[in-house]
Amino acid sequence: MILVLDTNCLLQIIPKNAEHRWLFDLIKSEEIQLGITNEILAEYEEVLSDFYSPIVADGVLRILETLESVNHVQVYFKWNLITADPDDNKFSDCAIAVNADYIVSYDRHFSVLKSINFPNISVINLDDLKVLFEKTSE
């Protein structure tokens, strides 16, 4: 499974006692694949530095940059599918470029993707992703 992780979800999976830490552990153990771009990494670094600390941001980025299961892609076409918050387009463009199964997000701006037939991008939140993983591991 290939995921593109919105920054709002990345913040929720990093703390060791976080409800959704299971996802960060799966990423670190390379049990799932993650799609990223330079633009996404730059946002991760900025937000993690502000929300946690520059040290945490550096540690997380080092992990993401060294894992073989993290697919670092170059986006050659900007689809501009999310007009309500154009900054979110970096995630949808990455999802298309890496052929992701899901964008993981709680951001309501991604709901517009449900009404777009092509390219098809599925969005899931952390809670539903956990249910999906539990069903597939049974």
C-alpha positions as CSV (number, residue, x, y, z in Angstrom):
1,M,0.0,0.0,0.0
2,I,1.3,3.4,-0.9
3,L,0.2,6.4,1.1
4,V,0.7,10.2,0.9
5,L,0.5,11.6,4.4
6,D,-0.9,15.1,4.9
7,T,1.0,17.1,7.4
8,N,-2.0,17.3,9.8
9,C,-1.8,13.5,10.1
10,L,2.0,13.4,10.4
11,L,1.7,15.5,13.5
12,Q,-0.6,12.9,15.1
13,I,1.6,9.9,14.5
14,I,5.0,11.0,15.8
15,P,4.6,11.0,19.6
16,K,5.4,7.6,21.2
17,N,2.1,7.7,23.2
18,A,0.0,9.0,20.2
19,E,-3.2,7.1,19.4
20,H,-2.0,6.7,15.8
21,R,1.6,6.0,16.5
22,W,1.0,2.6,14.9
23,L,1.3,4.3,11.5
24,F,4.7,5.9,12.1
25,D,5.9,2.5,13.4
26,L,4.7,0.8,10.1
27,I,6.4,3.5,8.1
28,K,9.7,3.1,10.0
29,S,9.5,-0.7,9.7
30,E,8.9,-0.3,6.0
31,E,5.7,-2.3,6.1
32,I,3.9,0.4,4.0
33,Q,5.2,2.8,1.4
34,L,5.0,6.5,1.6
35,G,5.1,9.0,-1.3
36,I,6.8,12.3,-0.8
37,T,8.1,15.3,-2.8
38,N,10.6,18.0,-2.0
39,E,7.7,20.4,-1.5
40,I,6.0,18.0,1.0
41,L,9.3,17.5,2.9
42,A,9.7,21.3,3.1
43,E,6.2,21.6,4.7
44,Y,6.9,18.7,7.0
45,E,10.1,20.4,8.2
46,E,8.4,23.8,8.7
47,V,5.4,22.5,10.6
48,L,7.3,19.9,12.7
49,S,9.8,22.6,13.7
50,D,7.0,25.0,14.8
51,F,4.8,22.4,16.4
52,Y,7.4,20.2,18.1
53,S,11.0,21.4,17.6
54,P,13.7,21.7,14.9
55,I,15.4,18.6,16.5
56,V,12.2,16.5,16.1
57,A,11.8,17.8,12.6
58,D,15.3,16.9,11.7
59,G,14.9,13.4,13.1
60,V,11.7,12.7,11.3
61,L,13.1,14.0,8.0
62,R,16.2,11.8,8.4
63,I,14.0,8.8,8.9
64,L,11.9,9.6,5.8
65,E,14.8,10.4,3.6
66,T,16.6,7.1,4.4
67,L,13.9,4.5,4.2
68,E,13.7,2.5,1.0
69,S,9.9,2.3,1.3
70,V,9.6,6.1,1.0
71,N,9.2,6.9,-2.7
72,H,10.6,10.3,-3.4
73,V,8.9,11.5,-6.6
74,Q,9.3,14.5,-8.9
75,V,6.0,16.0,-9.9
76,Y,6.0,17.1,-13.6
77,F,2.4,18.2,-13.9
78,K,0.4,20.3,-11.5
79,W,-3.3,19.2,-11.6
80,N,-4.6,22.1,-9.4
81,L,-7.5,19.9,-8.3
82,I,-8.0,21.6,-4.9
83,T,-9.1,25.2,-5.4
84,A,-10.2,25.9,-1.8
85,D,-6.6,25.6,-0.5
86,P,-4.2,25.4,-3.5
87,D,-1.3,24.6,-1.0
88,D,-2.9,21.2,-0.6
89,N,-2.3,20.4,-4.3
90,K,1.2,19.2,-3.5
91,F,-0.3,16.2,-1.8
92,S,-2.8,15.3,-4.6
93,D,-0.1,15.9,-7.3
94,C,2.3,13.6,-5.3
95,A,-0.5,10.9,-5.0
96,I,-1.0,10.9,-8.7
97,A,2.8,10.8,-9.5
98,V,3.4,7.9,-7.1
99,N,0.1,6.1,-7.9
100,A,-0.9,6.2,-4.2
101,D,-3.7,4.1,-2.8
102,Y,-4.7,6.9,-0.4
103,I,-4.0,10.4,0.8
104,V,-4.2,10.3,4.6
105,S,-5.8,13.5,5.9
106,Y,-8.5,15.0,8.0
107,D,-8.5,18.2,5.9
108,R,-11.9,18.9,4.5
109,H,-10.4,20.5,1.4
110,F,-9.6,17.1,0.1
111,S,-13.3,16.1,-0.1
112,V,-13.4,17.8,-3.6
113,L,-11.4,14.8,-4.8
114,K,-14.5,12.5,-4.3
115,S,-16.3,14.4,-7.1
116,I,-13.4,14.2,-9.6
117,N,-13.5,11.1,-11.8
118,F,-10.1,11.5,-13.3
119,P,-7.5,11.3,-11.9
120,N,-9.0,9.1,-9.2
121,I,-7.5,9.9,-5.8
122,S,-8.9,8.2,-2.6
123,V,-8.7,10.1,0.7
124,I,-8.9,8.4,4.1
125,N,-8.4,9.6,7.6
126,L,-6.3,7.9,10.3
127,D,-9.2,6.3,12.0
128,D,-10.6,4.7,8.9
129,L,-7.1,3.7,7.8
130,K,-6.6,1.9,11.1
131,V,-9.9,0.0,10.6
132,L,-8.7,-0.9,7.1
133,F,-5.4,-2.2,8.3
134,E,-7.1,-4.2,11.1
135,K,-9.4,-5.9,8.5
136,T,-6.6,-6.8,6.2
137,S,-4.4,-8.2,8.9
138,E,-7.1,-10.6,10.2
